[in-house]
Amino acid sequence: MKVFVFLGTLFLALVVLPVRAEAYPWMIRHGYVQCATCHADPAGGGLLTPYGRAQGEILMRMRYGQAPGAEPGPMAEPLWGAFTPPKALLIGGDVRSAYVRRIPSEGESQGRFILMQADLQAQVSVGRFRANGSMGYVSEGGNLAAFTRAAEGKAVSRLHWLGVDFGKNEEWLVRAGRMNVPFGIRSIEHTMFSRMETGSDTNTGQQYGVSADYHRGPVRASLMGIAGNFAVSPDDFRARGYTGLAEYAFSPTLAAGVSTRMTYHARDLTLLTKAIRHAHGAFVRYSPARSIVVSAEWDFLHTSQPTPGRTFFGGVGYASVDLEPVQGFHLGPTLEVLARDFDDGASYGAWASAWWFFLPHADVRFDVIQQSLASPTGSSFKLLTAIGQVHVYL
Amino acid sequence: MSPSRLVASLLGLAAVAVALACPSVAHATPNFPRAIQARLGAVSAPDCSICHVGRTGRGTVVSPFGSAMRGNGLMAYDEGSLGRALQTLEADRVDSDGDGILDVDALRAGKDPNPAGTGDTGIEPETPEFGCVGRVSRTGDVPLLGASALVVCGAILGARRRSRRRVDRAPEALIFVALISATGLAACAPSWSGAGLARRSDAESTAVTPRMAAVKATAFEAELRKIGLDPRALPPFEELRPVQVRRLMSTFTRSLGFACTDCHDRGDYSDHTSTRAKHLTVRMWNDMTRGYTLAGVGAVFCDSCHQGQGKFLVRTDKSAISEWMSDNFTGKLEKQSDGKRVSLECETCHGEPFDPRFLAKW
């Protein structure tokens, strides 16, 4: 029975599915300033450790009046307890589907269903060595993570890396491969200005390279040398440079950090010319009470195009509040701003979000996003986006 | 399995099924095709490929029409910017494929305003390619990939059971590496290698019998000026800005009837990889196009002679070539030299003594 449930779900996942890493920076409300406690990736997001799975069951989902138990029970395990992997193997998967309706200020509104995320992930550890990877299938999009080539219907692998843990307490991880890039606050809102403009979204923003991660006590830090995204060719379209962050927890519920990134693009994917992009900034997470988490990030952006000799100096940032009046139910406003060049107009966004972790391994989320988007020609327009999502992790 | 865990598992699987059942095909900017149809009164909504080359998504709005729209302020989802860009293209009388029909009029008639071959091949220069070398189709390969992965996952399960007995960690590592390797190999299998993007064979490229038509003034004068080039005073190719080179590419393909991969190596569009065709193009630009004018008629560009043909001289009839060159080159073309107009002579290109095969030495 267990095998059939497992294989059936795997089959569904593999045949129809696309992965995006999960990352909940508001877990700082529970005193978790280190991502490595719950995630295989010490910089956060994605595959969960057994401890992370347990916290998902104990601390994240709605308990419907029952006090959370000290032990998570078998529901925390993969496939709701149907499958218990050996210690050396971490396995997981995500399916996220959404209905998105976009209502421009001018013109016709459009609604559509999207398979936002569908993937399987695994990590095998042998001693201090780790192999970590994910794969899935997307019916459209996902170009930057595709490892097969087709206009529609691609197999994607957002993550695949090999790593070695070092240090007395394995506080160092050196790894090589395709990884989420360390920059700013890692969150699942991959379409936020901050994530898109700094190339650090967990949807398809991963890069190949070598990174060193440190996580111990109040400090977590990552530095990655970017070798490019080899899912894109020709080589001119690959960014090269570095990215990194360092965060210090002043208390179990207050952490602040800095990020830095510089990449050279022989041919930038957006500008289609040679470009050098800088992003440098700071971020903070703070939980003054268990039901409230405030997070904010600001990054300066500097982009230079040697030809035709243009330079842009701007900034991007956001401030977000996560309210959890009842365990498992979150409300949150987010304000964001983007100015690619301070001399030009700025874009603004306001999010209203509601998030309900209603069952073990399952949640639904609703977002209404009002954006005023500045055009390169100086004009701006308004776009209202409504999103309803269902998410299940295996 | 206890009843409560079974119920929870079934609920979870039901949620997965619901999540999977909902999605349908979506598009990068789904409101634009119908907005274009409405604004222009077009007979039909255009396909995404009029802007996107190869596929929809970031970095693929690089068709000549799409580039022109982006250059005039087009923004995703912003129908206002769409309207303004269309107005600008109409005011500037932009004709991306040089067929004499303005882009907006082509759209009104339900036609693709781009040159043939740039809409759906994914081989436009400076267009990023995504993925490895494999190809997965919805109908054929996906179940194969899924089935392969399923078999491997089954092997993981089996190995897990064995390893539970043996208390041995090595099988998981080996199987995981095998999983990644098998998936990679399957994806990159030759049968899915995207042969449609390969360079055209010589037989395909030269299938059309050349015809020697009279040299005429370029049809690209307005387009060249929009790129910032004076067709009567073209700069050396090496001095062109990258954005100008990019925008010139479709004038080359249209003038010569070439596919992008007739000049470019499919695997490397970079400026550093030289091919014979690229070398010839640059030399032609510098030595044979720059500065020439059609006396009393207009500017000369690649299309003036090639007129949609890569090779336009009928070399089997030398007397016909000689007559055509006298009529069209030495009789019609002029060149600016030291501020003076100089007529073209045979030795201008062929040198002294006369070399009939000078192109072969370029």
Interface residues (C-beta under 8 A of the other chain):
Chain A: M1 K2 V3 V5 F6 L7 G8 T9 L10 F11 L12 A13 L14 V15 V16 L17 P74 M75 L79 W80 G81 A82 P85 P86 A88 L89 V95 R96 S97 Y99 R102 P104 S105 E106 G107 E108 S109 Q110 R112 F113 I114 L115 A118 A122 V124 S125 V126 F129 A131 G133 M135 Y137 S139 E140 G141 N143 L144 A146 F147 T148 R149 A150 A151 E152 G153 K154 A155 S157 H160 A231 V232 S233 P234 D235 D236 F237 A266 R267 L269 T270 L272 T273 K274 T307 P308 L359 P360 H361 A362 L373 S375 P376 T377 S379 F381 L383 V390 H391 V392 L394
Chain B: M1 R5 A8 S9 L11 G12 L13 A15 V16 A17 V18 A19 L20 C22 P23 S24 V25 A26 H27 P30 N31 R34 A35 G54 R55 T56 G57 R58 G59 T60 V62 N72 G73 M75 Y77 D78 E79 G80 S81 L82 R84 G122 E126 P128 E129 F130 G131 C132 V133 G134 R135 V136 S137 R138 V142 P143 L145 G146 A149 L150 C153 G154 I156 L157 R160 S163 R164 R169 A170 E172 A173 F176 V177 L179 I180 T183 G184 A187 W192 G194 R241 P242 V243 R246 G267 D268 Y269 S270
